Amino acid sequence: MTAKTDPFGAAGQLSLFGVGEERLQAPAQSFSPDPDAIRRRLRTLLDTVRRATTMPWSERDARMWRTVFPNMANWLPQAEADALRLQFRRELERLEAA
């Protein structure tokens, strides 16, 4: 690496991460959630609403789960995801009618 000169004529600081081909690269990140963990979480939420006689969450949290639950289900096989979404939606409708 070569020292660079700043506008005031002083030697500049070397790059902490290198330059050009020597530059430190960010690690490649790959994230795929564990379908079994997703399945357990969704079933726990579904059990929560099935056992409830009134909405178990605040209005804000209920809105959040209404959005998050179907999106989490996207990580599961299509038929299973559709079935869980339908069951969750029906339970929420039941609680809202109560």
C-alpha positions in Angstrom: 0.0 0.0 0.0 1.1 3.5 -0.7 0.7 6.5 1.6 -1.6 9.2 0.2 -1.3 12.9 0.8 -4.1 14.8 2.2 -4.9 18.4 1.1 -2.7 19.8 3.8 0.4 17.9 2.6 0.6 15.4 5.4 0.8 11.6 4.8 -2.7 10.2 4.9 -3.8 7.2 6.9 -3.6 3.8 5.2 -6.8 2.0 4.5 -7.8 -0.3 7.4 -9.4 -2.7 4.9 -6.9 -2.7 2.1 -7.2 -1.3 -1.4 -8.1 -3.0 -4.7 -7.8 -6.7 -4.9 -6.3 -6.8 -1.3 -9.4 -5.1 0.1 -11.1 -7.1 2.8 -14.4 -8.5 1.6 -17.6 -8.7 3.6 -18.5 -12.3 4.3 -21.2 -13.8 2.1 -24.3 -14.3 4.3 -26.9 -16.8 3.5 -30.0 -17.0 5.7 -32.6 -19.7 5.3 -34.8 -20.2 8.4 -35.3 -23.7 9.7 -38.7 -24.9 8.5 -39.1 -26.9 11.7 -38.5 -23.8 13.9 -41.0 -21.8 11.7 -43.5 -24.6 12.0 -43.2 -24.8 15.8 -43.6 -21.0 16.1 -46.7 -20.9 13.9 -48.3 -23.8 15.7 -47.7 -22.1 19.0 -49.4 -19.0 17.8 -52.2 -21.0 16.4 -52.6 -22.8 19.7 -52.7 -19.5 21.5 -55.6 -18.2 19.5 -57.4 -21.5 19.6 -57.4 -21.6 23.4 -58.4 -17.9 23.7 -61.9 -16.8 24.3 -61.0 -13.1 23.7 -58.2 -11.6 21.6 -55.0 -12.6 23.4 -53.0 -9.6 22.1 -53.4 -5.9 22.0 -54.9 -4.4 18.9 -51.5 -3.4 17.7 -50.0 -6.9 18.3 -53.0 -8.5 16.6 -52.4 -6.4 13.5 -48.8 -7.4 13.5 -49.5 -11.1 13.8 -52.2 -10.8 11.1 -49.3 -9.7 8.8 -46.4 -11.7 10.2 -48.1 -15.1 10.5 -48.9 -15.4 6.7 -45.4 -14.2 5.8 -43.7 -16.7 8.1 -45.8 -19.4 6.6 -44.1 -18.7 3.2 -41.1 -20.7 4.4 -43.1 -23.9 4.6 -44.4 -26.1 1.8 -47.3 -24.4 -0.1 -50.1 -26.8 1.0 -49.1 -26.7 4.7 -48.7 -22.9 4.6 -52.1 -22.4 3.1 -53.7 -24.6 5.7 -52.0 -22.8 8.6 -53.0 -19.4 7.2 -56.6 -20.5 6.8 -56.8 -21.9 10.3 -55.2 -18.7 11.8 -57.5 -16.4 9.8 -60.6 -18.4 11.0 -59.5 -18.2 14.6 -58.9 -14.5 14.4 -62.4 -14.0 12.9 -63.9 -16.1 15.6 -62.2 -14.0 18.3 -63.2 -10.7 16.6 -66.8 -11.9 16.6 -66.8 -12.7 20.3 
